Amino acid sequence: MMYKYIFFLLIIGVGSIVTTEATPVVRKQNLKVLYVGNRPDLPLPDYYTTQLEAANFADYKGRMAAFETMLKEYFTTVKTIDGRDYSEKLSDEYDVTIFDALPKPIVRPVVERDSVFGFATKIQRGKFLSDDFDRPAIFVSHMSDEIGHQLGLKLDWYCLCLFYHALNVRTEHPIFHQPFDVKITFENRPTPDDFYLYSQDWVLPRDIPMWRVDRDSSRIGMVSGWYGVEEGGDAEIISGGHCMKSYENMAIGRHGNFMLWGFAAAPDRMTKEAQTVFANAVCYISHFSGKKPVVRKFNYPTLRTKIQDFLTVLTPEGYQTYLKGVNTYNQWLEKKQKEIQQIKDRPLRKEEQDYLDREPKTPWSHIKYVEKNSSFGLIFDFNMDIEATRKYLVENMEYFYSGHEVKGEFIVDEEVKSLGISNRSVRLLEECVNMLETNREPEKAARILNRYTNQRFNTAVEWRKWLDTYRDKLFFSELGDYKFMGDGSECKDYSYLYEEEKTRPVVVSMEQTGEGAERNISVTIKIEKGYHIYASGGKDCPFIMTKIALTLPEGVEKIGEWQLPVCEKYAGEEGVSIYQGNVVFVQKVKIKDAKVSDRKIQCEVEYQCCDLEMCMPPEKEIHQVKL
């Protein structure tokens, strides 16, 4: 992270980078572009299963025309079709396919819901492209997860919380230079507080350079994670974005022949610079025809870069960096508030009043800081002994094992540790083949070879031939289920193993109490530790707020408003509050007609559940209670 801080200081030291708007297009590129969207005269397809806020689809009727107009400015041939009319053969006729909507599914998604309460009991994701699809394609926003998840793409869902600015931009990348001339404009903007919360360090300055991509949008965009993305050389992070998660997020990136454009605005809501960069992105991805992803991400293993982050948290230097960051923030806030208090000649703007309402941050103790940023639960296993935890991690780093067999724990591969060779070193494979050839613990050697490769040979001769053939091409892939790859083997989809393991971090129940004419209707929401749902947020907050709506039978009326549970300020975002633990909402009602005693009160509960890593799609449940 430090090199990024130096980069920021260099930029800030010379002021914001201000350049001209994109120059007019000189000539169209001779490319054939296919846009897959939703026809404005048709309703959305019935195979959309992700429950997103209605606003996310509010602009779909104008998107196809906006993309067609913009793309025809840059390319000689542009075709727009509805997703229901798409087939993969069509992409063979075009240089690039842009997916702004779901195509007709190869395998239809299935959502099974509780017949009474409406929550999902089983979700089987649909499949929209075949594994062999190798044509250049761009996904707009969350289409990369909707379509790419079943393909094992690294362009997956981290958070649907991307706003309008790009940051941490790799300005040397071709999409910012060619073939269409564009000079992107940076401005220094306040660093989102979420970046300090999720990045586990506080070295970022209070203002960072950002590039405006969307002027505004009725949709919020999607960012992907960054851990392990560039291993294997088949993927690249091109830009991050202003979101409500970590600074290290990926808003624009590529995996094989697929590209993520995480920003969600239609072209008529993009800046002209962004339109030109998008056109350059179309040209760039067109060069990856036939270059399918090498490493597929079908599992979500813990990566060693995350362990390194936790090690930083455990060090005294990491804690001092955190303290320095809190102190810098408080000094910055005090200066900002004094400047605003000097304004006398006009009413304060909303953002100025927001700054005045902020409180200085109170730093956590070292142990509290470690606890808040803890991974794997190890700090608790060592009774909050920071040094013992750090020592254990360092000693076992090269023997750490994750993958589909192990989820969310720090597991040491004791068999590999007994050999004293890192499990990400090709030397481990060499040693195990030698053990087979010399008949030294051959069973253990075979287990290790089977664990860390996709091969299943029966003899030492076969293993030797394989290793000698691919030794110089092999690389260790953590995202690829902790396997050595480069031998042409495929990553395996283990998602079927977890179909019946759908956990519900949020459980909703409803009951009535009291007798006579007045009753209490209580809605209890139990939230698993480490998760939260949202109580309130600002105008631009992308999360779904918790909503509870009663439907009362005739003869029953409400008394007053809902009695709301206590909420907490969300540590990473001003103006946002959350619910954690068990919370109870109570509404008093009055029964005016005794004849309604056999009738039911219905309650619709809508919420979005998140943890520190990602946000899940919103849920909507319907509960009933008999009077």
N, C-alpha and C positions, 0 to 999 in steps of 0.2 A: 504493500500500500504506500510506502514512503515515497517511491519514485513518482507516484501519482500526485502526492502532495507537492513535491517540488515542481512538477509540471503546472499545477494550479497556481503556485506562487509566481512562476514566470509569467503566466498569462495575466494574473491579477496585477502584477507589478507594472505592466505596461498598459493597464486599462482594458476595457472590453474590446474585443475584436469586432470592428464594424466594417462591413464591406457592402458592395452594391448588391441589388437584387439580381436574380439570375438573368443572363442575357437572353435575347430572343433565340428561339430554335432556328438554326441555320438550315438544316435539312432533315427530313425524316429518315429513320433507320429502316433498312429493308428487312424487317422482321414481321412475322405473322404471330399475332397475339390473340389468345382466346381468353375471354373473361367469363367466369362462371358465377352468376349471381342469382337473385330472386326477381322474377318478373313482377313489375309493379301492379299488374292487373290481376294477380293471383294471390291467394292467401299463402302464408308460410307453409312449407311441407309438414306433414304429420309426423315425420321422423326426427324432428328437432326434439331432443330430450333434455338438454341442459336447461335448467330453470334459471334464466337470466331476467333481470328487471326489464319491464316492457320497453323502457327507453332504449335498450340496446337494439331493438328492432324497429324503433319508431321511424327511422329514416330510410328503411329498406326500399320504399317505393321510389326514392329519387337516386339511389346509389348506382344502379345500372347505367342510367343516362349520363351521370356525372363521370363515371369511369370511361364510358365510351367516348365522350367528348375529349377528355384529357388524353387518352391513349391515341386517338386519331391525330392529335397534334404532334406526336412523336414517332409514330410507326405507320408503315405503308398499308398494312392489313390488320384490321381489328374486327373480331367477331364476338358478340355477346349472346349468351344463352342462359336459360333457366337451369338450375341444378338438376331438375327432374329430367331434362333432355340430354344430360351429359353422359358420355361413355368414354372409356379410356382410349378407344380408337380415334376419337376426335383429337386428342392431344398429339397423336402421331402426325397430324396434318398441320400442327402449329409449332412455332419455335418455343413459345412460353405459354403456360396456362396459369391464369390468376384465379385462385379460389377465394371468393368473397362470400361464399355460401356453400352449404353442404350439397354434394352431388347425390344422385340416387344411390342408396346404399347397396353394396354387394351382399352384406349381411345386415339385416335390419336390427337396430338397437332394440333392446327389450328392457322395460322398467316394470318390475312387479311391485305393487304397492299394497300396504295394509288396507283391507277392505273397509275398515271403520275409520282409521285415523289418517290415512293418506300418505304416510311416510314411505320412502322407498325401502323395501326389504331385500331387493336384489336388483342390481344393475348390470346388464350385459351390454357393453359398448358396441356400437355398430362399426362396420368396416366399410370404408368408402373408396379406397384404392387398393389394388392388389399389391402384394409384396414385390412383384417384379416391375412395378411402375418406375420407369427411369427417365421420364421426360422432365425437362426443367419446369419448375412450378414455384409460384409465390403464394403463400398463405397470408391473408389479411387478418390480423388480430387472432382471436381464439380459434379460428379455423385450423391453425397449425396444431392445436391439441385435439380438436374434434376429429380431424382426419388423420393426423400424424401419430396419435397415441398408439393405435393398433399397428402402426408401421415401425414402432420403436424409435421414433425420432427424438433427438435431443431438444427439439423446439417445442417443449411441452409446457404445460400450465404451471406457472409459479404463482402468479397472482393476476387477476383481472382488475388491475388498479393503476394502469398507465395513463398519465395525463398527456399534456400537449408538447412537452419539450424533450429533446434528446440531450444526453450528456455522456461524459466519458466516451466521446466520439473518436473513432480511429480515422482521423481526417485524411490520412494517407491512402485510405482504401479507394479503389477505382470508382466506386459508385459516387464519390464526391468530386470526380474529375472528368469522367469520360463515359460515353462519347459526347454527351451534351455538356456544354460549359456551364458551370454553376459555382458560385462563391457563397458558401453558407455563412450566415451571420450569427455570431455568438454575442450573448449578453450575460453579464454576471448577475445571478439571481440567488436568493437565499437558499442555502442547503437545506433540504427537507430534514426535519428532526428524525424521521424514520431511519435515515441512513446511519445515524449514530446508534440507534437502537439495534438495528439488524446487522450492522457491519462488525460489531464487537470491537471496534476501536474508535478513537476520537481524533484522528489526525487530519480529518478533512477540515478545510477552512469554512468560515461561516457563509461565504458566497462562492459559488462555482460557476464556470461558464456553461451556458445551456444554449441549444439551438432550437428555435421554434419550428415545429413540424406541422402541427394542426392549429389553425386559427381558433377553432372551437369545434365541438362535436357533441352530438346527442349520445355518442357511445364512448365508453371507457375502453382503452386498449389493454392488451395482455403482454406481460413480460415472462420470459423463461428464466430458469436458473442458469448458473454459470459453472458450478463445480464439474470438472472433468469434461467440459464440452469440447475442448480442443485436443484431447488425447486422441492419438491415432491419425491425426492430420486430415480427417474427413469433414471437419466442421470449423467454423470460425465465428467469433463474436465481433460484430462490426460497430455496434453502438449500444449504449444503455439508454435509459429513459427516466424521467421524473416519475417515480411511482411511490407507493406506500410500503415498500420493502427495502431491500439492500441496495446500496450504491452499485454493487457488482452485477446487477441484473442485466439481462440481454433483451433489448427491445428490437434490434435488427440483427439478424444472424443467418448463417447458412449451415445446413447439414446435408452433405451429398448434393443431390440435384434439387433440393428443396430450400426455399428461403422464407424466413419469418420477417414480415413487416408488421410489427406489433401494434403500431398506431392504428386507431380504428376509424378515423374520419374519412369520409368520401372525398374525392378530389376537390369538389367545390368548397370544402372546408379546410383544405390544406393550404399552406403558404405556397407561393410560386416556386420557391427554392425546393420545398419538399416534393412538389410534383416532378421537378426535373430530376431530383435524386431518385425518386421512385422509377422514373423512366430509365435512368442509368442502371438501377437494380435489375430491371427487366433485361437489359442488354447483358449485364454481368452474369446472371443466372443462366442465360441462353447458352453459355459456353460449357455448361455442366451436363449436357445431354449424355445419357448412358452412364454417368458416374454416381451410381447408387451409394448410399451410406455403407461404410465398412462396419462400424460399431453401432449396433442397435441397442436402444435403452428400453428393455422390457421390465426391468426391475429398478428399484430405487435404493441402491446400496449406500452405505456410509463411505464417503471418500476420505482419503488421507489428508487432503487439503483442509477438510473440515476439522480433522483432529489437530492439524497445525494451528488452525484458528483458536481452538480451545486451549492449546498449549500457550498461546500468546496471552489469553485471558488469565491463565494461572501464574504468569510471571509477575514479579514486582514492577517490571518496566511497563507491562501491559496495563496494570492498575494505575501507575503514575500517568500514563498517557490518557487514560480515562479521566482522572482528576484534572489534568491540565485542560482537557476538552471541556469539562463542566465549568471550570473557572473562566475559560475563554468565552464560553457561551454567556455566562452571567455578566461578564464585562461588556460584551457586545450588546446584550439586552439592555443593560443600564444606559449605555451610550445612545442606543436607539430610542429609548423612552424619553431621555432628556431632550433629544432633538424634536420629538413629536410634541412634547410639552411646551416647546417654544412657539408652536404654531398658534397664532392668535387671529389671523386675518380671514379664516375660513373654517367651516365645519370639518371635523376629522373624517377621513375616508374610513371605510370598514376595516381595511387591513391595518390602518394606523391605530384604531381603537383596539383591535385584536392584540397588537404589540403591547399596548398599555395595560391590557388585562392579564398579560402573561406574568407568571411568578418565577423568580429565580429557581434554578434547579438545586436541589439538595443532594449532594453526592452520596452514593451508597458506601458502606464499609467495604473493605476488600472481600470479605467472605460473602457479603450480600451481592457484590458485583459478580463474583464467581458463580454463586448460586443462580443468579438471573441469566447467566450465559452458559449454564452447564449443559454438557452433552453426555449421553450414554448413561447418566446416573452414577458415574464412577465416583464423583466427589462425595456422594452419600454413602457409597460402599466403603469409602475410606474415612468415614466419620468426619467429613469436612476438613480433612487434613490435606491442605493444598500441595505441600511439597511431596507427600507420599503419592498423591494422584499424578502429579507431574512426572515423578521418577518412573512410575509404572508405565505411563504412556510412552515416554522416551525409550525405555528398555524394550518395549514390545511393539514399537511402531512398525518394524519391518516384518512382523509376523501376524499383523492384524488381518483378520479375514471377515469379509462380508459377502453379500450375494443373496440369491433367492432363498438359501437355506437358513440364513440368519438375518433378522430384521431389527435394526435400531439398538444393537448392543455392541459393546467393545469385546470382541471374541478373539482370543489368541489361538492361532493354529499351533498347538503344542507339537505336532509331528514335524512341522517345518522348523519350529524353534529348536528342536532336538538336533537338527542338522546344522544350525547356525548360519543359514543362508536366507537372505531376503526372499519372500515369496513373489516379489516382482522382478527378480533377477533371472535371466535365462540360465545362469549357473545352477539354479535349483533343478531345472529340467535335466541338465547335463549330469548332475549328481544322481538324480533318480534313475536315469537310463543306465548309468554305471552300476548302480545298485542292482538293477535287474540283470545286467550282464555278468556280474560277479556273484550273484545269488546272495547278496547282503540285504536282509530284511526286504525281500521282494514284494511282500504283501503291502508293506507301508509305502514303498516306492510307487507301486501301482495305484494306491489310493490317492497319493499326492498328484500323480500325473493325470488321473481321471478328474480330480478336483479342479485343477488349474488349466485344463485344456478341453477342447470340444472333441477330442479324439478318444477312441476306445479300441486300442490294439491289444492283442493277446500275447505277443511275444516281444522279447527284447530286440530282436532283429527288426521288427516292424517299427518299434519306437525309435531305434537308431536311424533307420532310413528316413523317417519323418523329420527328426530333429536335424540331421545333416542337410536335408533339403531346404528347410525353412529357417534355420538358426538366424541368419542375418536379416530376415524379414519379420521375425516375431517381435511383438511388443505386448506389454502387460496392460490390459484394459480393466479398470475398475467399474466403469459404467457397463461394460460388457460382461457383467456377472463375475468379476474377478477371474478372468481367463486370459491366457496368452492367445493373441490373435495375430493375423498377418499370414495365416496359412490357407486362407480362402474359406475357412469354416464360418458358419452362421451363428449369430447370437440366437438364443432360444427364448420363446415367449412362455414365461412361467405364470402369466396372469391367471390362467385357468385354475391354478392351485389355490387361489385366494377368492374365487367366486363366492364361496359359501362363508367366507370370513368377514363379511361386511360388518364393520363395527359402527356403532352409532354414538359418537361423542356427545350428542345432544338427545335427551329423551324428554318428551313433553307428555304431561298428564293433566286431566281436568276433573274437578269434583265440586260438589255443592255442599255447603254446611248451613246449619241453622234450621229452624222450624217456623211454621206460621207463614205470615205474608211476606216477611223480609228474609231473603237468603243471601249468602255470599257465594259467588261463583269464583273459584280459585283455579288459576292455571299455573302449574309448577313446571319449570324448565330446569332439568338437571344437566349441568355442563361438566364434562370430564375435566380433570385437572390438566392444565396446559392449553386448554381451548377457551375461546370466548365468543360471544355474539354481541351485536352492536345495539347500543341504546339510543344514541343520538350522534349527529354529525353535521358538518357544514354543508353549504350548497353544493360544492364540488366533490364531496366525499363519494367514492365509487362503491362503497359497501352498502349492503342491503340492511336497513334498520329493522329491528324487531317490531312486528306489527301484530296486534291481536284484535280481531273483530268478532263481535257477538252478533248472532242472528237470533232474535227473541220471538217466540210465538205470540200470537195475539193474546192480550190480557196480561202480559208481563212487560214491565218498563224498567229502565235503568234508574238507579238513584245515584246521582253524581257521576264522577268520572272514575277511571281505573285508579286504584291505589298501586303505584309503581314501586318496585323494589329499588334498593340502593344500587346505584351504578358507580363505576370508577372511571377516572380520567384515563384515557388511552395514552400510555407513556410516550408513544412515538408520533402523536399527531394532535396539534392544537385543535380544540373544539370537538373532539371525538370522545365519546364515552362508551364503555363496554359493560356487559354483565359477565360475571364469572361465578363458578360454583353453583349452588342451588338458589334459584330466585323464584319468587312467587308474586303473581299479579292477581289482584283481587278486585272484583266488580260487584257492588251491591245491586240487587234487583228487588222489585216489589211485585208480588203476585196479586193482581186486582180481581182476578176471576178464578174461583176455586175449580172451575171445570177444566183448567189447563194442567191439572196435576199429572195427567198421563202423557203430557207432551215433552218435547226435548228442546233444550237450548243448544245451539250449535256454535262452535268457536273455530275460527280459522286463524292459524298461527303461521306467520312467515318470518324466517330468520336466515342469517348466513353465519356459518361457523368457520372460524379461522384459528390457526395456531401461529407460532412464530415463524413457521416455514412457508405456509401457503394458505390460501382461502379456498374453501370448497364451494361448489355451486350452491345457490340458495335452495332452501327447502320450504315447502308449504304443506302443512298438515291440517286436517279437519277432525275435530274432536266433538263429542256430544255427551250430554249428561241429562238424565231424565229428572224432571221436577218431582 
